[in-house]
Amino acid sequence: MTAVPQAGAGATRARDVRSSLRRARVVRLTVRSIALLYLLFLLVLPVAMVFLRTFEGGIEPFLQAISRPAFQSAFWLTVQITLITVPVCTALGIVTALAIVRRRFPGRGLLNALVDLPFALSPVVIGLSLFLVYGHGSPIGAFLNGLGIQVIFAVPGMVLATIFVCLPFVVREVIPVLREIGTDQEEAAYTLGASHWRAFWRVTLPAIRWGVIYGIILTTARSLGEYGAVAIVSGKISGRTESLTVHVEERYLAFDLVGAYSAAIVLATLAVLVLIVMHVYQSGRLKRRWSEDDASPDPTGV
């Protein structure tokens, strides 16, 4: 007599499980659909339209646009700024991260908060601040001009603006790695007679290399695409202080849509290349971590 109720309860549980699985499947499909629609309408479709408008007249207009002296000057100026910005931000980022994690001093918390200031401020505000500090009417700007050094409306100002914007990336990537590795290896190196400089090169830097590399990749991408701060301090002088992002705006305002789209495609291509490098880096890092885990000895000794 009890077998029938038990069978009915089992059937009810099975229906509940199937219903839960169907609801979970519907939720997964909904989330995936929203993500795909986001990628389609906000990323893929706009970029595809830029490529379509650029090459709708063939490849010849694109080649003409990127061969103009104004584009060539903007492109190489952007490369120059990036080549200066990335090493400076890398060195300053590592030193700042070491100071925040390894040192105890008054104002350490304030320094940690100030690192994120470029994330909070609009790039336009950063450019305006640099203009007020290094402009011709400021004491610092007048002093530098007396020495023959022009910052605003010149390449040094563009470099300073880009460094200010890009500095947090290396710091924020290195700090978690430093906290994770701790100080045991460094203290062992000091015990064996290594100097601070030698311990940094032989112990600390190899241990944080992946965070440094990731920060360099992010800094490169941000440096190539920076517009707001650079536009304020550059003066937008064609052939002299016009970066590639500023060149896109200048061509668009001049109703040269092919020139604007062509420069935008070059920027998009550079961004894609940076993303590919980042993906390769992440894949290599995961593979190395898995191989290290597989090769590590069993702590139990079994």
Helices and strands as residue ranges (DSSP letters): H 3-38, I 39-44, H 45-55, H 60-66, H 69-102, H 108-114, H 117-120, H 123-134, H 139-146, H 155-181, H 184-191, H 196-199, I 200-204, H 205-207, H 209-225, H 228-234, H 244-253, H 257-295
